[in-house]
């Protein structure tokens, strides 16, 4: 949080985190352990558990019906299913995704705005892009956010949560200027995502049979890097973020991400050819 506040300053909503006991049910505890891929059984009769609870002041901007929500959704899941149904879509996916995962390639690529928006497939982003074409103030605010987000990711290895609604919002003030607020930007279950996902990628290049946790790390790293670099191209940023370092810049991430959507024990060579 200290690094976030140092980089973003007043754009960060104040938060306080407490370690407290909260009421739980047997089912809640079982679901939590399942998510953690733990085989530890839940003792019978558990009614409370220790956890972190975050409290923040009311964010009045969330009541603004004209706020713009910087939302990406879970486009990777949507894209994987679309590739299975529309094999030709994989070409668009690769053309947009692959160069946006490396800073130098993102800077030099022939960026296709329509293809990027088609892949992300979020009406809110379409509206944001349309508004930025005629509103220089909004464009400047988005660029400020994008470049600070890249700096934060480089320093911490953490990514922002563009999946949930109203995590990052842009609002227009009475004087016509634009501002943004980081309401709840973090994915609490994923820390140092970029570094961890790079290790997963190295493993997956020889063995695509990833655990759910490993696959999710890779998915969020790809989602985040493509989205923030794509926004960077839309606002004319000179700075970009690298997820795929130079020695892996040509690694095709699509077969790895597609693996959970394929039949079990699918041969690796045939799998790469199919994807």
N, C-alpha and C positions, 0 to 999 in steps of 0.2 A: 504493500500500500504506500510505503514511503517513496518508492521509485515512481509509482503512478502519480502521486501528488507532486513530486518534483518536476515531472515532465508535463503534466496536464494542468497543474495549478487549480484555479477556480472552477474548472470544468468538472472536477471530481465531486460527487456527492459525499458528504461526511458519513462515515460509518463507524460503529463500535461493535466489536465482536466479543461475545461472552461464552465461556465454557460452562454450561449449566445442564441440569437434569431435565429431560422432557418426557412426557408420557408417551408410551409406545404400546403397540400390540405385538403378539407373536408373529403375525403376518408381516408387519413392517420390519421387524428384525430379520426375518427369513429373507425378505426381498433385499435388504441392505447387504447381508452376507453373500447372497447370490450375486449381486452386482460386484462385490469385491472378489468374486470367485473363490470364496472361502468354504471349506468343508466343515467348519466348526458348527456343531449343532447349537441351536438356541435353547437354553434351559427353560423348562416349563415354568409358568408363573411370572415371567418377566413383564413388568408394567412400566418401567422407566429406564432411560439410558442417558449417558453423558454425551453431549454433542455441542458443536458451536452454533450459536444463534447470532445473526447479524441484525443490528437495528440501525436505521437511518432516519433522518427527518423526512417529513412529507415533501415529495418533489412536486411542487405546484405546476410545473410545466407539463406533467403527465395529464393534467386536466385540459390542456389546450387541444381542441379538436383538430387544429391545423398543423400539429407537430408532424415532423417527418421522422419515421422510424427507420434506422439503418439496419435493415434485416436481410439476411441471406437465406434463411431457412436451411433445411437439410437437403441442399441440392444434389449432394453426392448420391444419396439414396435414390432420389428421383432420377438422376442421370443413369445410374446402373440399371434400373428397371427399364428406362427408356432405350438403352442400348440393346437390351435383350429383345425388345419389341421392334426397334428400328435400328438394325445393324449399321445403317449409314450414319447414324448419329454419333457413332464412335469417332468418326473423322473430325466432326466439329468439336467433340470433347477434347481430343488430343490437340487440335490446332489452337484451341483457347487455353487449355490447362497447362500443357507441357512448358511453353516458354515463360509463363507467369510464375513458375516455381523457382526461377533463378533471376537475380537482379539484373545482370547484364543482358540476358536474353529478353527479359521484360522490357528493358529500355530500348532494345533494338528491333523488337518484333513488329511485324505489320499488324497493328492492333485493329481488330474488327469490332466496333462497338455493338453492332446488332447481334453478332455471334455471341459476345460476352453476355449480353442481356438475355438472349435466348437460353443460354446454358444456366444462368442464375435463376431465371424464370420467376421473378418476384415483382409484382405490380408496383410495390413501393419503391423499388430501385428504379424502375422505368420512370416513375413520377419525379424522383430526385434528379435523374439525368435530364429530363425535360426542363425542370425548373432551373437547373444550373446553366442551361444554354442561354437564358435571358436574364438571370440574376447573378451578377458578378459577386455580390456579397455572400450568397449561399455557396457559390463555387469556392470562394476564399476560405470560408469556414470549414468546408469539407476537406479542402487541401490541408489546412492546419491540422485537422483531426488525423488525416491519413499519415502525414509525415511524422507526427508525434507518436502515432500508433506503431509505425515502423521502428522508430527509435526505442520505444518501450520494448518491443518484441526482441530487438537485437540485444538489449541490455539484460533482459530477464529470461528470454526463451519462452515466455508465456504468450498465450493467444487470447483474444477477446471472444466473447460469446455472441456471434451474429445470428444464432439460431433462434433464441428467445425474443419475443416482442418487447419493445420499450426498454431494452438494455442500454442502447445508445440512441439519443434523440436529438433532432435539430429543431430549434424553435425560432420564430421571427419576433423580434421585439417591436414595441410600439413605434420606434423611430425607423423601422424598416430593416434594421441590421439583423444579422443572424448570429446565433450562439448555439452551443451544443452542451449536452450534459451526459456524463457517464454515470448512469443510474445503477446498473448492476452488470459491469462489463466482463466479469471473470467466469470461467468455467471452473467451479470449485474443485471438481474431481480430477482436473488435469493441470498439473504444474510442470513447468519447464518442458512444455509439449514439443517444441521444435527439436530440441536436443534428443529427447526420448524417441521421437518419431524417426529421426535420422538413423538411430540404432536399429529400430524396427525395420526400416527400409533396407538396411544392409543385410539383415537376417532374411528378409522376404525375397531378396534377389536369388537366393538358392533354395529357400523353403517358404512357399506362400501360405503354408498352414498356420496362420496366426491365431492367437487367442482373441476373444472378443475385445479385451482391453487393448491389446496391441493394434488390432485393426482400427479401433476407435481413435487411438492416438494418431495413427497415420491419416485417417480420414479428416480429423480436425486440423491437422497441420496443412494438408493440401487445401481444404476448404478456406482456411484463414489466409494462407499466402496468396492463393489465386485471387481471392476477393479483394484483399487490401492492395495488391499490385494492380489489379484491374481498375480499382478506384483511382489509384495513382495515375494511370494512363488517362483516365477520364478527366482528371483535374489538372493535368500538365505537371505532375510532380517530377522533380529531377532525381529523387531518391526512391530506391526500391529495396525490397527485402529478399533475401535468399533463403529458401528452404533446401533446395537441392544444391549442394556445393559443386564446384567445378568438376571434381572427379566423378560425380553422379549426375551431372546436368543432362545427360542423354538417357538416363534411366526411365523407362516407360512405366509410369505408376498405374496405368489403367489395368493391366492384368492382375496386379496385386490387389487393387481395390475391388476388382470384379470377383475375386476368388470366393467370397462367401455366397455369391449369387449363382455359383456354378455347382454342378453335381459333385458330391463328395468323391474323393480319391481321383479327381480329374487329373490326367497326366500333365505334368508341367509344360512340356513342349506343345502338346495339343492345346492346352489352356492358353498359352501365350499366342498361339496362332489364331484361336477363336476370338480372343479379346483384341 
